[in-house]
């Protein structure tokens, strides 16, 4: 089992296969890892109002 770094939380979710395939395809097209893509998406969604 992988250990999570201090200050981080592990994300675990059941995602529909088609949605995951589309997500993976976009990550490949953009040349970014799935982890980095998720971090960017979450930061954009949750911190969009605080950066103004």
ZIKA-V217845 format. One record per residue. N is the residue number from 0. RES is the residue in one letter. PSI is psi in radians with two decimals (none if undefined). BURIAL is # if it has 24 or more other C-alpha atoms within 12 Angstrom, else .. Layout:
BEGIN
n=<N	N>
res=<RES	RES>
psi=<PSI	PSI>
burial=<BURIAL	BURIAL>
END
This chain:
BEGIN
n=<0	1	2	3	4	5	6	7	8	9	10	11	12	13	14	15	16	17	18	19	20	21	22	23	24	25	26	27	28	29	30	31	32	33	34	35	36	37	38	39	40	41	42	43	44	45	46	47	48	49	50	51>
res=<X	X	X	X	X	X	X	X	X	X	X	X	X	X	X	X	X	X	X	X	X	X	X	X	X	X	X	X	X	X	X	X	X	X	X	X	X	X	X	X	X	X	X	X	X	X	X	X	X	X	X	X>
psi=<2.34	2.51	2.54	2.39	2.66	2.37	0.03	2.75	2.49	2.41	2.20	2.14	2.60	2.12	2.38	2.45	-0.77	-0.71	-0.74	-0.72	-0.74	-0.74	-0.82	-0.71	-0.78	-0.66	-0.76	-0.80	-0.66	-0.16	0.61	2.61	2.77	-0.71	-0.87	-0.66	-0.75	-0.72	-0.80	-0.77	-0.80	-0.73	-0.76	-0.75	-0.76	-0.36	0.17	-0.63	-0.46	-0.27	0.00	none>
burial=<.	.	.	.	.	.	.	.	.	.	.	.	.	.	.	.	.	.	.	.	.	.	.	.	.	.	.	.	.	.	.	.	.	.	.	.	.	.	.	.	.	.	.	.	.	.	.	.	.	.	.	.>
END
